[in-house]
Amino acid sequence: MDWNNPGLIGGIIGSLAGIAGGIIGTWFSINRTKTPEERHAMIKMSVFIWTVLTLFIIIPLALSLAGIIPKWIYWISFGLFFILLMYVVLKSKRNIQR
């Protein structure tokens, strides 16, 4: 890796800022729940989303950058993450409406 490349450094800093924002957002979402049931559901959903994020984005990206897997596998994994995320959001919305 070329550490003198400003695009690479910006990408790393931006990714770390995004992860930090996700962690803070998750913490606030859990702490703003009103009932134990709502808190349990939020924790369950957060664990699922962070697990899927790790399995479909973080690990494939690291493997791709290390040259262990081709980049196209990472991009397929990236797309699958968003499909799963949309499913979770829609399912959660239906559960909340009940």
C-alpha positions in Angstrom: 0.0 0.0 0.0 1.1 3.5 -0.8 0.7 5.5 2.4 1.6 8.7 0.5 -1.6 8.4 -1.5 -4.1 11.0 -0.1 -7.0 9.0 -1.5 -6.1 6.0 0.5 -5.6 7.9 3.7 -8.9 9.7 3.1 -10.7 6.4 2.5 -9.3 4.9 5.7 -10.2 8.0 7.8 -13.6 8.2 6.2 -14.2 4.5 6.9 -13.1 4.8 10.5 -15.4 7.9 10.9 -18.3 5.9 9.5 -17.7 3.0 11.8 -17.5 5.4 14.8 -20.7 7.1 13.7 -22.4 3.7 13.5 -21.3 2.7 16.9 -22.5 6.0 18.4 -25.8 5.7 16.5 -26.3 2.2 17.8 -25.6 3.2 21.4 -28.0 6.1 21.2 -30.7 3.9 19.5 -30.4 1.3 22.3 -30.4 3.9 25.1 -33.4 5.8 23.8 -35.7 2.8 24.0 -38.7 3.2 26.2 -39.6 -0.4 27.2 -37.5 -3.5 28.0 -39.1 -5.3 25.0 -38.1 -2.4 22.7 -34.6 -2.4 24.1 -34.3 -6.2 23.6 -35.5 -5.9 20.0 -33.1 -3.0 19.3 -30.1 -4.9 20.8 -31.1 -8.0 18.8 -31.3 -6.0 15.6 -28.1 -4.1 16.3 -26.1 -7.4 16.9 -27.5 -8.8 13.7 -26.6 -5.7 11.6 -23.1 -5.5 13.0 -22.5 -9.2 12.5 -23.7 -9.0 8.9 -21.7 -5.8 8.4 -18.6 -7.6 9.6 -19.2 -10.7 7.5 -20.3 -9.0 4.3 -18.3 -5.8 4.3 -15.3 -5.7 6.7 -13.9 -9.2 6.3 -14.3 -9.3 2.5 -12.8 -5.8 2.1 -9.8 -6.8 4.2 -9.4 -10.0 2.2 -9.7 -8.1 -1.0 -7.1 -5.5 0.0 -4.7 -8.2 1.1 -5.1 -9.8 -2.4 -6.6 -13.0 -1.0 -9.9 -12.8 -2.8 -10.7 -10.9 -6.1 -12.3 -7.5 -5.8 -15.5 -8.7 -7.6 -16.2 -11.0 -4.7 -16.0 -8.1 -2.4 -18.5 -6.1 -4.5 -21.0 -8.9 -4.6 -20.7 -9.2 -0.9 -21.2 -5.5 -0.6 -24.4 -5.7 -2.6 -25.7 -8.6 -0.6 -25.1 -6.6 2.6 -27.5 -3.9 1.4 -30.1 -6.5 0.3 -30.0 -8.0 3.8 -30.1 -4.6 5.4 -33.2 -3.6 3.4 -34.9 -6.9 4.5 -34.1 -6.1 8.2 -35.3 -2.5 7.9 -38.6 -3.6 6.3 -39.2 -6.4 8.8 -38.4 -4.1 11.7 -40.8 -1.5 10.4 -43.6 -4.2 10.2 -42.8 -5.3 13.7 -42.9 -1.8 15.1 -46.3 -1.1 13.4 -47.8 -4.1 15.2 
